[in-house]
Amino acid sequence: MSPQPVKPAGAIIMDGLWYDNPIFRQILGICSTLAVTNVILNTAVMCISLTLVTALSCWTVSILRDWTPRNIRMMVQTLIMAFYVIIVDILLKAYWPEMSRNLGPYVGLIITNCILMGRCEAFAISNPPGPSFLDGFFNGLGYSSILLAIAATREMTGMGTFLGWPVPFFSGPYWDKWVIMVMPPGAFFTLACMIWLCRSIWTKEKVPAQTGGK
């Protein structure tokens, strides 16, 4: 595959974190939002796992890109992603079995997350290993930042806690806990509000640049 001009590191970082964020710009990885974002700790572990898998998968795909036949490249990429997902799953079961039980099958389902294949196909397959690792890592961080914000909102409003610790206002007598926030409808609602907020900010940033500030 013909090489493309490599983006500067700063542009790769800002695209992953903000300008091309997987959640509110590309609308990818939404299943995770419904599955694990009712508790911050579970969300954090899921985000770390996905970020590592994405970064390492992109790095490996980039290393092997010149030796991977184009007609089977997606199968090769899937095998690479499955390899890293299995390692993460085994490590969790071995060293943190309680968290492994809490997350259930969702760690194994990281391989179905569109962000992984999306970054491998959009970037890693045509860029060097270093920038590919950076792209995968910061796309994972961009994904993680939105999911952690959603998880914090849901846990505080639905349970009155933050990382299991009571939050004075939300756990006090003045706040009636919104049980729906720790249920799937609460995830949909919080995700929609988060996408609306981020896109509103993103639009305000982009409009002056496109119109010359007029």
MOLIN-V66544 format. One record per residue. OMEGA is omega in degrees with one decimal (none if undefined). D_LAST is the distance of its C-alpha to the last C-alpha in Angstrom with 2 decimals. Layout:
[[OMEGA | D_LAST] [OMEGA | D_LAST]]
This chain:
[[-176.6 | 41.85] [-177.8 | 39.76] [175.8 | 37.88] [175.4 | 34.09] [-177.0 | 32.17] [177.4 | 32.31] [171.1 | 29.11] [-177.8 | 28.99] [-179.9 | 30.47] [179.4 | 27.32] [177.8 | 25.40] [-178.8 | 28.42] [-177.2 | 28.56] [175.9 | 24.92] [-178.9 | 25.10] [-176.8 | 28.29] [-170.4 | 27.27] [-167.5 | 23.76] [177.4 | 21.65] [-176.1 | 24.62] [-176.3 | 26.65] [-175.7 | 29.80] [-170.7 | 29.70] [174.6 | 26.29] [-176.8 | 24.78] [-178.5 | 27.99] [177.6 | 30.04] [175.7 | 33.15] [-174.8 | 36.12] [-179.2 | 35.93] [179.1 | 39.75] [-179.3 | 39.94] [-179.0 | 37.76] [-168.9 | 40.45] [-166.1 | 43.38] [-172.0 | 43.15] [176.6 | 40.36] [178.5 | 42.56] [-173.5 | 43.87] [-176.0 | 41.91] [177.8 | 44.78] [179.9 | 45.29] [-179.0 | 41.58] [179.4 | 41.52] [178.5 | 44.52] [-178.9 | 43.09] [177.7 | 39.79] [-179.8 | 41.72] [-178.1 | 43.90] [-179.7 | 41.11] [178.9 | 39.18] [-179.6 | 42.37] [-179.4 | 43.35] [-178.5 | 39.97] [-178.0 | 39.82] [177.7 | 43.47] [178.5 | 43.33] [178.6 | 40.37] [-178.6 | 42.21] [178.0 | 45.44] [179.6 | 43.93] [178.9 | 42.31] [-175.2 | 45.65] [-170.8 | 47.48] [-178.5 | 44.94] [179.8 | 46.92] [-178.0 | 50.15] [176.3 | 48.93] [-174.1 | 49.68] [-174.7 | 46.62] [177.5 | 48.55] [-172.9 | 49.47] [-177.6 | 46.49] [175.2 | 45.37] [177.8 | 48.92] [179.0 | 49.03] [179.0 | 45.74] [177.8 | 47.09] [178.6 | 50.27] [179.9 | 48.39] [179.2 | 46.32] [178.8 | 49.50] [-178.7 | 51.26] [177.8 | 48.79] [179.4 | 48.59] [178.1 | 52.40] [179.4 | 52.54] [-179.4 | 50.16] [179.5 | 52.17] [-179.9 | 55.47] [178.4 | 54.31] [179.7 | 53.16] [-177.1 | 56.47] [-170.9 | 58.45] [178.6 | 56.79] [-174.2 | 55.01] [179.4 | 56.90] [177.7 | 55.73] [177.0 | 52.06] [177.2 | 53.08] [179.3 | 54.71] [-178.7 | 51.73] [177.1 | 49.38] [-175.7 | 52.04] [-169.7 | 51.12] [174.8 | 47.38] [178.1 | 47.76] [-178.5 | 49.51] [174.3 | 46.82] [-177.7 | 44.19] [179.7 | 45.14] [-179.2 | 43.73] [-175.3 | 40.29] [-178.4 | 37.81] [-176.9 | 35.95] [-179.2 | 38.98] [180.0 | 39.41] [-179.3 | 35.68] [176.8 | 35.26] [-177.7 | 38.53] [-174.2 | 37.56] [-172.7 | 33.88] [-169.3 | 34.40] [-175.0 | 37.94] [-176.7 | 39.71] [-179.9 | 37.85] [-179.8 | 37.17] [-175.8 | 39.51] [-177.7 | 41.06] [177.3 | 39.22] [179.3 | 35.64] [175.8 | 37.01] [179.7 | 38.51] [179.5 | 35.30] [179.8 | 33.33] [-177.8 | 35.94] [-175.8 | 36.22] [169.1 | 32.56] [174.6 | 32.10] [177.6 | 35.12] [176.7 | 33.58] [174.6 | 30.36] [-176.3 | 32.65] [-177.0 | 34.76] [-180.0 | 32.04] [-179.2 | 31.08] [178.9 | 34.77] [176.3 | 35.80] [177.7 | 33.18] [-178.8 | 34.51] [179.5 | 38.07] [179.0 | 37.60] [-177.0 | 36.18] [-177.9 | 39.01] [-178.5 | 41.79] [-177.2 | 40.87] [-177.3 | 40.38] [-177.3 | 43.22] [-177.9 | 45.77] [-178.1 | 44.78] [172.5 | 45.01] [-173.4 | 43.03] [178.6 | 44.96] [180.0 | 47.95] [-179.5 | 47.76] [174.5 | 47.41] [-170.6 | 44.13] [-176.0 | 45.12] [-173.4 | 42.83] [178.6 | 42.99] [-178.7 | 46.73] [-176.5 | 47.68] [-176.3 | 48.96] [-177.7 | 45.60] [175.7 | 44.18] [-173.0 | 45.79] [178.8 | 45.23] [-176.8 | 43.31] [-178.6 | 45.73] [-177.4 | 43.53] [177.9 | 41.03] [176.3 | 43.60] [-178.8 | 44.28] [177.4 | 42.41] [177.0 | 40.51] [177.1 | 39.13] [177.9 | 37.86] [-177.1 | 36.07] [-178.0 | 34.50] [178.0 | 33.42] [-180.0 | 32.06] [179.3 | 29.99] [-179.3 | 28.54] [178.2 | 27.88] [178.9 | 26.09] [-178.6 | 23.96] [-177.5 | 23.09] [179.7 | 22.38] [176.6 | 20.30] [178.2 | 18.19] [-178.6 | 17.60] [179.9 | 17.12] [179.5 | 14.46] [177.8 | 12.42] [-173.7 | 12.94] [-173.5 | 12.14] [178.4 | 8.94] [-179.9 | 6.75] [-176.9 | 9.24] [-175.5 | 9.10] [-179.5 | 5.61] [177.3 | 5.54] [-179.5 | 3.80] [none | 0.00]]
